[in-house]
Amino acid sequence: MAEHETSGRLADEFFTPGTSSFTEFLAAHRPALLPTRRPFPAGVRAGADQFPHGTTVLALSYRDGVLIAGDRRATMGNVIAQRDLEKVHPADDYTAVAFAGTVGLAVDMVKLYQVELTHFEKIEGIPMTLNAKATRLAGLIRQNLGQAMQGLAVVPLLVGYDPAAPEGAKGRIFTFDVVGGTYEKPDFHAEGSGSPYARGSLKKLFHKGMSRRDAALAALQALYDAADDDSATGGPDLNRRIFPIVSVITEDGFERLPEPETEALAREMVEQRHSHPDGPRVAP
């Protein structure tokens, strides 16, 4: 056992000058703790039905900031692995991240990203800019490339409130590919196996200057449409009272919509679907 482990003294690496990146600190001194290390020998791929995968997540800007939401289902092949998975998480007070892909790796990546942002702010004394936060998350995804090529991909969706952005554009949305490519999306975006259907729904429902209520309803409608056509996406489960997670970020920071509010909106939407199964129609 090392001396510092018995004496309670911090190890020497904690006093070694370096960058403000916690990930780089782990890579240099404790690489085995990184969730992005390769789990399989070269040439071995993970079966799609061996690990839980999560879908679908989406985001849209609205009048006061940005909204991010996700369904609750995780699947392993044709099996529902979990019905109440949480795919939307705050990264810090003004940033949130949601994920689609391999659940175990995604959860670890989100936790590491949260520590990365906190560590930077403690070392530098200031928070990262939103662009820098997107760059840091892209770096974590790039480190996971080896596992992604083995079938264990993680595709996050990042949103934040940027006080430096022009009025009406302070809620920003970033999406990524499996090699860490970063793309800012105007207005709305979705990721996961149900994303084509969710984006199609949002394309009809989105408009500039939406209220929080209208934005939340649009997100729930889009997730419902995704679940209607994609078996890996879960819709509102009224019997078990499991509803999508909807969160917003405004100048006041991150807020997860209270469960009663989300439930009331989801039940209202389902009731509307009784008379209009395909959802709201665009006014001529």
ChimeraX attribute file (.defattr): number of C-alpha atoms within 10 A of each C-alpha:
attribute: neighborCount
match mode: 1-to-1
recipient: residues
	/A:1	5
	/A:2	7
	/A:3	10
	/A:4	11
	/A:5	10
	/A:6	8
	/A:7	8
	/A:8	8
	/A:9	9
	/A:10	11
	/A:11	12
	/A:12	8
	/A:13	12
	/A:14	10
	/A:15	8
	/A:16	9
	/A:17	7
	/A:18	12
	/A:19	12
	/A:20	16
	/A:21	18
	/A:22	19
	/A:23	21
	/A:24	15
	/A:25	16
	/A:26	13
	/A:27	14
	/A:28	11
	/A:29	11
	/A:30	12
	/A:31	14
	/A:32	10
	/A:33	11
	/A:34	18
	/A:35	20
	/A:36	21
	/A:37	15
	/A:38	16
	/A:39	14
	/A:40	12
	/A:41	8
	/A:42	9
	/A:43	7
	/A:44	11
	/A:45	15
	/A:46	15
	/A:47	12
	/A:48	15
	/A:49	13
	/A:50	10
	/A:51	19
	/A:52	19
	/A:53	30
	/A:54	32
	/A:55	33
	/A:56	33
	/A:57	35
	/A:58	33
	/A:59	34
	/A:60	28
	/A:61	33
	/A:62	27
	/A:63	18
	/A:64	21
	/A:65	27
	/A:66	29
	/A:67	30
	/A:68	31
	/A:69	28
	/A:70	31
	/A:71	32
	/A:72	26
	/A:73	26
	/A:74	28
	/A:75	24
	/A:76	18
	/A:77	15
	/A:78	10
	/A:79	12
	/A:80	16
	/A:81	17
	/A:82	15
	/A:83	18
	/A:84	18
	/A:85	18
	/A:86	20
	/A:87	26
	/A:88	27
	/A:89	22
	/A:90	23
	/A:91	24
	/A:92	17
	/A:93	15
	/A:94	21
	/A:95	26
	/A:96	26
	/A:97	25
	/A:98	27
	/A:99	28
	/A:100	26
	/A:101	24
	/A:102	23
	/A:103	23
	/A:104	15
	/A:105	18
	/A:106	25
	/A:107	18
	/A:108	14
	/A:109	22
	/A:110	23
	/A:111	15
	/A:112	19
	/A:113	21
	/A:114	19
	/A:115	17
	/A:116	20
	/A:117	22
	/A:118	18
	/A:119	17
	/A:120	17
	/A:121	15
	/A:122	11
	/A:123	13
	/A:124	11
	/A:125	9
	/A:126	10
	/A:127	16
	/A:128	15
	/A:129	13
	/A:130	20
	/A:131	14
	/A:132	12
	/A:133	20
	/A:134	24
	/A:135	15
	/A:136	19
	/A:137	24
	/A:138	21
	/A:139	16
	/A:140	20
	/A:141	24
	/A:142	19
	/A:143	18
	/A:144	24
	/A:145	20
	/A:146	19
	/A:147	22
	/A:148	22
	/A:149	15
	/A:150	18
	/A:151	17
	/A:152	25
	/A:153	23
	/A:154	26
	/A:155	24
	/A:156	26
	/A:157	25
	/A:158	27
	/A:159	32
	/A:160	33
	/A:161	28
	/A:162	22
	/A:163	16
	/A:164	10
	/A:165	11
	/A:166	9
	/A:167	11
	/A:168	13
	/A:169	19
	/A:170	22
	/A:171	30
	/A:172	26
	/A:173	27
	/A:174	21
	/A:175	21
	/A:176	21
	/A:177	16
	/A:178	21
	/A:179	19
	/A:180	21
	/A:181	13
	/A:182	17
	/A:183	12
	/A:184	16
	/A:185	16
	/A:186	13
	/A:187	19
	/A:188	23
	/A:189	24
	/A:190	29
	/A:191	24
	/A:192	24
	/A:193	22
	/A:194	27
	/A:195	24
	/A:196	19
	/A:197	20
	/A:198	28
	/A:199	23
	/A:200	15
	/A:201	21
	/A:202	26
	/A:203	15
	/A:204	14
	/A:205	19
	/A:206	19
	/A:207	17
	/A:208	10
	/A:209	14
	/A:210	18
	/A:211	14
	/A:212	17
	/A:213	13
	/A:214	16
	/A:215	26
	/A:216	26
	/A:217	19
	/A:218	24
	/A:219	30
	/A:220	29
	/A:221	25
	/A:222	31
	/A:223	31
	/A:224	28
	/A:225	25
	/A:226	29
	/A:227	24
	/A:228	17
	/A:229	14
	/A:230	17
	/A:231	16
	/A:232	26
	/A:233	28
	/A:234	28
	/A:235	25
	/A:236	21
	/A:237	16
	/A:238	12
	/A:239	6
	/A:240	9
	/A:241	10
	/A:242	20
	/A:243	25
	/A:244	29
	/A:245	24
	/A:246	26
	/A:247	22
	/A:248	31
	/A:249	27
	/A:250	22
	/A:251	14
	/A:252	12
	/A:253	15
	/A:254	22
	/A:255	16
	/A:256	17
	/A:257	14
	/A:258	11
	/A:259	15
	/A:260	10
	/A:261	12
	/A:262	22
	/A:263	20
	/A:264	12
	/A:265	19
	/A:266	23
	/A:267	15
	/A:268	12
	/A:269	19
	/A:270	20
	/A:271	12
	/A:272	14
	/A:273	15
	/A:274	10
	/A:275	9
	/A:276	11
	/A:277	12
	/A:278	13
	/A:279	17
	/A:280	15
	/A:281	9
	/A:282	7
	/A:283	5
	/A:284	3
